[in-house]
Amino acid sequence: MGRLHCTEDPVPEAVGGDMQQLNQLGAQQFSALTEVLFHFLTEPKEVERFLAQLSEFATTNRISLSSLRSIVKSLLLVPNGALKKSLTAKQVQADFITLGRSLAKVAQGLASFYEALSRETTYFSEKWKQNAPTLAQWAIGQTLMINQLIDMEWKFGVTSGSSELEKVGSIFLQLKLVVKKGNQTENVYIDALSLSRLW
């Protein structure tokens, strides 16, 4: 399998089988599954709704739920990596084509397969283009929420006495930060920042 833009890791072998099962879906089924995936990507806190939609999709399309979950896990490999690396819609499409090309070798290069794959990857990349700003904003929000600044106190001062003549009259800054780390808060003290260190 060729290299993907979305990951530097080798693609798991199970992905090839999942893509083969995915290619058995019709264009409308693929579009419906893509809609479910992008709804989940843009609203990741709605896990129960996502699982219910997957279950409904599996029942409607007569696919086993475990197979569908495996397909979805493989499909999410590309958008999750694309978010981390800020990939464009064309790079996302290229990754899906790469996944499909390795599958095409297995399927002995049927022309209809390429046509269907092109149509489906174009649809997915268009959905990516539409939702990329929302997904990027969500990813940034998740990154920044790890160490959230709750409160800050600061004090400026000027040294009036010291054993060193050069340090008298120097300006300094003291900071007290209250940072939320997970479910607990932590006080972080930064003492005696000189102006040269501050700038």
Secondary structure, DSSP 8 states (H G I E B T S, - for coil): ----SS-SS---THHHHHHHHHTTS-HHHHHHHHHHHHHHHHSTT-HHHHHHHHHHHHHHTT--HHHHHHHHHHHHHHHHHHHHHT--HHHHHHHHHHHHHHHHHHTT--HHHHHHHHHHHHHHHHHHHHHHHHHHHHHHHHHHTTEEEEEEEEEEEE----SSGGGTT-EEEEEEEEEEETTEEEEEEEEEEEHHHH-
